[in-house]
Amino acid sequence: MENSKESFDEFEAALRDLELYLHSLAGETAPADFSAPVVKQIQEDMLEQPYPAPAGESFFDAPYESIAEPIELPPERQAAGNKAELKPAKGSAIGTLKRLGDIVMTSLLLLSVLVVAAVGVLRFVFNAQLRAVTSGSMEPEIPVGALIINFPTDAKKIAVGDDVTFQVDGGEYVTHRVVSNTGDDYIITHGIANPGTMKEKVPYGSIEGVVRCRLPLAGYVLVMLGSPYGKAAAVIIFTLVVAAKLIVLIRRRAAGE
C-alpha cells in the first residue's frame, strides 16, 4: 500500500505541474489547493479496489487479465466466430476477378444446358440430324467446318435448289444441291463449288434430309465431341465447372450472403 501512496503523490505532483503550466500560459496564478479534491476522489475510488484482485495484493499488483473487462462483440460477429472471412472491398481487383469468374462459370453452365436441351429437342422431337461439313464441295455457302442440321422431308416434295444430305456407298454422308427431282424415286444433285462435275443420281431411300440450318465453325466442335478424347474432355470440364459453382454457392451460404 505504501507503493500505491507514493504513486498517488507522484500523480498529484504531475497534475500540479500541468496546472501551473497551463495557468502560466494564460497569465494567471493557479489556486493553492486546485488539485486536492480531484486527487482525493481518485485515491478513494482506486483504493477501494472495485476490480477483482488476488488476496494480499493491491489494485496495482493485480494481473491485467483480472481487471480487464470483456469486450462485447456484435451478435452477427459472435455467430460467425472464427469462420468469418474478410470480404474484398467493392471495386478491388480481387472482387472484380471473383465476379468475372462467377459470370463465366454461370454462362458456361447455362450454355451447356441450352446446347444439350436444343440437341435433345432436335433429335427426339423433330428427328433432325446434325452433321459436320468436312469437304469444300458446297463452298462458299456451306464452308468446311460448318455444322448443318438436316430435317427429314418427303422426298417427292424436295425442290430444285434445296441442299440435301444423303448417304453414299461406304456409309459416308454428302451434302449437295438438288438440280432435278422428277419424282421417279431419285433426285439429281451436284456440288456448287464444282459446277462442271458430273451430276449424281441419288435414290430417295439414301436421302437423310434437307439442310434447314447451317452454323459456321460449329462443326469442328461436333467433330471434337465425337472423338473419345473430346467426350472425356467435355465431361471433365463440365464436372469442374459444376463443382466450382457449387463451392461458391456453399461458401456464400456459409458466409450469410
C-alpha positions as CSV (number, residue, x, y, z in Angstrom):
1,M,0.0,0.0,0.0
2,E,3.0,2.4,0.6
3,N,3.9,2.0,-3.0
4,S,0.4,3.0,-4.0
5,K,0.6,6.1,-1.8
6,E,3.9,7.1,-3.5
7,S,2.3,6.7,-6.9
8,F,-0.6,9.0,-5.8
9,D,1.9,11.6,-4.6
10,E,3.7,11.5,-7.9
11,F,0.4,11.7,-9.8
12,E,-0.7,14.7,-7.7
13,A,2.6,16.5,-8.3
14,A,2.2,15.9,-12.1
15,L,-1.2,17.4,-12.0
16,R,0.1,20.3,-10.1
17,D,2.9,20.9,-12.6
18,L,0.5,20.7,-15.5
19,E,-2.0,23.1,-14.0
20,L,0.8,25.6,-13.2
21,Y,2.0,25.4,-16.8
22,L,-1.5,25.9,-18.2
23,H,-2.1,28.9,-15.9
24,S,1.2,30.4,-16.8
25,L,0.3,30.2,-20.5
26,A,-2.9,32.1,-19.7
27,G,-1.1,34.6,-17.5
28,E,-2.9,33.5,-14.3
29,T,-1.9,32.2,-10.9
30,A,-3.2,28.7,-10.0
31,P,-5.0,28.2,-6.7
32,A,-3.0,26.5,-4.0
33,D,-5.5,23.7,-3.5
34,F,-6.7,23.3,-7.1
35,S,-6.0,19.5,-7.3
36,A,-6.8,18.4,-3.8
37,P,-10.4,17.4,-4.5
38,V,-9.6,15.6,-7.7
39,V,-6.7,13.6,-6.3
40,K,-8.6,12.8,-3.2
41,Q,-11.5,11.4,-5.2
42,I,-9.2,9.3,-7.3
43,Q,-7.4,8.0,-4.3
44,E,-10.7,6.9,-2.7
45,D,-12.0,5.3,-5.8
46,M,-8.9,3.4,-6.6
47,L,-8.1,2.3,-3.1
48,E,-11.5,0.7,-2.8
49,Q,-10.3,-1.8,-5.5
50,P,-13.6,-2.2,-7.4
51,Y,-11.9,-4.7,-9.7
52,P,-11.1,-8.3,-8.5
53,A,-7.5,-8.7,-7.3
54,P,-5.9,-11.8,-5.7
55,A,-5.8,-11.9,-1.9
56,G,-3.0,-9.9,-0.4
57,E,-2.4,-7.7,-3.5
58,S,-3.4,-4.2,-4.3
59,F,-5.1,-3.0,-7.4
60,F,-1.8,-2.1,-9.0
61,D,-0.4,-5.6,-8.3
62,A,-3.3,-7.4,-9.9
63,P,-2.6,-9.0,-13.3
64,Y,-4.1,-7.4,-16.3
65,E,-6.4,-10.3,-17.0
66,S,-8.1,-9.9,-13.6
67,I,-9.1,-6.2,-14.2
68,A,-9.8,-6.2,-17.9
69,E,-13.4,-6.2,-18.8
70,P,-14.5,-8.5,-21.7
71,I,-15.3,-6.8,-25.0
72,E,-18.9,-7.5,-26.2
73,L,-18.9,-8.3,-29.9
74,P,-21.9,-7.6,-32.1
75,P,-24.4,-10.6,-32.3
76,E,-23.6,-11.2,-36.0
77,R,-19.9,-11.4,-35.3
78,Q,-20.4,-13.7,-32.3
79,A,-22.4,-16.0,-34.6
80,A,-19.7,-16.0,-37.3
81,G,-16.9,-16.7,-34.8
82,N,-13.6,-17.6,-36.3
83,K,-15.2,-18.6,-39.5
84,A,-15.8,-15.0,-40.5
85,E,-14.0,-14.1,-43.7
86,L,-12.6,-10.8,-44.9
87,K,-14.5,-9.7,-47.9
88,P,-12.8,-7.9,-50.7
89,A,-13.7,-4.2,-51.0
90,K,-16.1,-3.3,-53.8
91,G,-14.2,-2.2,-56.8
92,S,-11.0,-4.0,-55.8
93,A,-9.1,-6.2,-58.3
94,I,-9.8,-9.4,-56.3
95,G,-13.5,-8.6,-56.1
96,T,-13.7,-7.9,-59.8
97,L,-11.9,-11.1,-60.7
98,K,-14.3,-13.1,-58.4
99,R,-17.4,-11.5,-60.0
100,L,-15.9,-12.2,-63.5
101,G,-15.2,-15.8,-62.7
102,D,-18.7,-16.2,-61.3
103,I,-20.2,-14.8,-64.5
104,V,-18.0,-17.1,-66.7
105,M,-19.0,-20.2,-64.7
106,T,-22.7,-19.3,-64.8
107,S,-22.5,-18.6,-68.5
108,L,-20.8,-21.9,-69.2
109,L,-23.4,-23.8,-67.2
110,L,-26.3,-22.1,-68.9
111,L,-24.7,-22.6,-72.4
112,S,-24.2,-26.2,-71.7
113,V,-27.7,-26.8,-70.5
114,L,-29.1,-24.9,-73.5
115,V,-27.0,-26.8,-76.0
116,V,-28.0,-30.2,-74.5
117,A,-31.6,-29.2,-74.4
118,A,-31.5,-27.9,-78.1
119,V,-29.9,-31.1,-79.3
120,G,-32.4,-33.2,-77.4
121,V,-35.3,-31.4,-78.9
122,L,-33.9,-31.6,-82.5
123,R,-33.1,-35.3,-82.2
124,F,-36.1,-36.6,-80.3
125,V,-38.9,-34.2,-81.3
126,F,-38.1,-33.3,-84.9
127,N,-35.9,-36.3,-85.7
128,A,-33.2,-34.0,-87.1
129,Q,-29.6,-34.9,-87.7
130,L,-26.5,-32.8,-87.0
131,R,-23.6,-33.2,-89.4
132,A,-20.2,-31.5,-89.7
133,V,-19.1,-30.5,-93.2
134,T,-15.6,-31.9,-93.9
135,S,-15.2,-31.1,-97.6
136,G,-15.5,-27.9,-99.7
137,S,-17.9,-29.1,-102.4
138,M,-20.5,-26.6,-101.2
139,E,-18.3,-23.6,-100.6
140,P,-18.7,-20.7,-100.1
141,E,-22.3,-21.1,-99.0
142,I,-21.5,-24.1,-96.7
143,P,-17.8,-23.9,-95.7
144,V,-15.6,-26.6,-94.3
145,G,-16.2,-26.9,-90.5
146,A,-19.8,-25.7,-90.7
147,L,-22.5,-27.5,-88.7
148,I,-25.6,-28.4,-90.7
149,I,-28.9,-29.6,-89.4
150,N,-30.9,-31.9,-91.6
151,F,-34.7,-32.3,-91.2
152,P,-36.4,-35.3,-92.7
153,T,-38.6,-34.4,-95.6
154,D,-40.9,-36.2,-98.0
155,A,-38.5,-36.9,-101.0
156,K,-41.2,-36.1,-103.6
157,K,-41.5,-32.6,-102.0
158,I,-37.8,-31.7,-102.3
159,A,-37.5,-28.8,-104.6
160,V,-34.7,-27.8,-107.1
161,G,-32.2,-25.6,-105.2
162,D,-32.6,-27.4,-101.9
163,D,-29.4,-28.6,-100.2
164,V,-29.8,-32.2,-99.2
165,T,-27.6,-34.7,-97.3
166,F,-27.5,-38.2,-98.5
167,Q,-25.6,-41.4,-97.8
168,V,-23.2,-42.8,-100.4
169,D,-21.6,-46.2,-100.8
170,G,-19.2,-46.7,-97.9
171,G,-21.5,-45.1,-95.3
172,E,-20.3,-41.5,-95.7
173,Y,-22.7,-38.6,-95.9
174,V,-22.5,-36.0,-98.6
175,T,-24.4,-32.6,-98.9
176,H,-25.1,-31.3,-102.4
177,R,-27.6,-29.1,-104.1
178,V,-30.7,-30.5,-106.0
179,V,-30.8,-29.7,-109.7
180,S,-33.7,-32.0,-110.6
181,N,-36.5,-34.0,-109.0
182,T,-38.7,-35.8,-111.5
183,G,-40.5,-37.9,-108.9
184,D,-39.0,-41.1,-110.3
185,D,-37.7,-42.3,-107.0
186,Y,-34.5,-40.3,-107.2
187,I,-33.1,-36.8,-107.4
188,I,-30.1,-35.3,-109.2
189,T,-27.6,-33.3,-107.3
190,H,-24.1,-31.6,-107.7
191,G,-21.7,-29.6,-105.6
192,I,-21.9,-25.9,-106.2
193,A,-18.1,-25.5,-105.8
194,N,-17.6,-27.7,-108.9
195,P,-20.4,-26.9,-111.3
196,G,-18.6,-28.7,-114.1
197,T,-18.5,-32.0,-112.3
198,M,-20.8,-34.9,-113.2
199,K,-24.2,-34.8,-111.6
200,E,-25.2,-37.5,-109.2
201,K,-28.4,-39.6,-109.2
202,V,-29.5,-40.1,-105.6
203,P,-32.2,-42.6,-104.7
204,Y,-34.9,-41.4,-102.4
205,G,-34.0,-44.0,-99.8
206,S,-30.5,-42.6,-99.4
207,I,-31.7,-39.1,-98.5
208,E,-31.2,-38.2,-94.9
209,G,-32.9,-34.8,-95.0
210,V,-32.9,-31.3,-96.3
211,V,-30.5,-28.7,-94.8
212,R,-32.5,-26.2,-92.8
213,C,-29.8,-24.6,-90.7
214,R,-26.0,-24.1,-91.0
215,L,-23.6,-22.7,-88.4
216,P,-20.1,-21.8,-89.5
217,L,-17.2,-23.4,-87.5
218,A,-19.6,-25.2,-85.1
219,G,-18.9,-28.4,-87.0
220,Y,-15.4,-28.5,-85.5
221,V,-16.9,-28.7,-82.1
222,L,-19.1,-31.6,-83.2
223,V,-16.2,-33.5,-84.6
224,M,-14.2,-32.9,-81.4
225,L,-17.0,-34.1,-79.2
226,G,-17.4,-37.1,-81.4
227,S,-14.0,-38.4,-80.5
228,P,-13.2,-40.4,-77.3
229,Y,-10.8,-37.7,-76.1
230,G,-13.3,-34.9,-76.9
231,K,-16.0,-36.6,-74.9
232,A,-13.7,-37.2,-71.9
233,A,-12.5,-33.5,-72.0
234,A,-16.1,-32.3,-72.2
235,V,-17.2,-34.4,-69.2
236,I,-14.2,-33.3,-67.2
237,I,-14.7,-29.6,-68.0
238,F,-18.4,-29.7,-67.2
239,T,-17.7,-31.5,-63.9
240,L,-15.1,-28.9,-62.9
241,V,-17.4,-26.0,-63.7
242,V,-20.3,-27.5,-61.8
243,A,-18.1,-28.3,-58.8
244,A,-16.6,-24.8,-58.8
245,K,-20.1,-23.2,-58.9
246,L,-21.3,-25.4,-56.1
247,I,-18.3,-24.5,-53.9
248,V,-19.0,-20.8,-54.5
249,L,-22.7,-21.2,-53.6
250,I,-21.8,-23.2,-50.4
251,R,-19.3,-20.6,-49.2
252,R,-21.7,-17.8,-49.9
253,R,-24.4,-19.5,-47.9
254,A,-22.0,-20.2,-45.0
255,A,-21.0,-16.5,-45.0
256,G,-24.6,-15.5,-44.9
257,E,-24.6,-13.6,-48.2
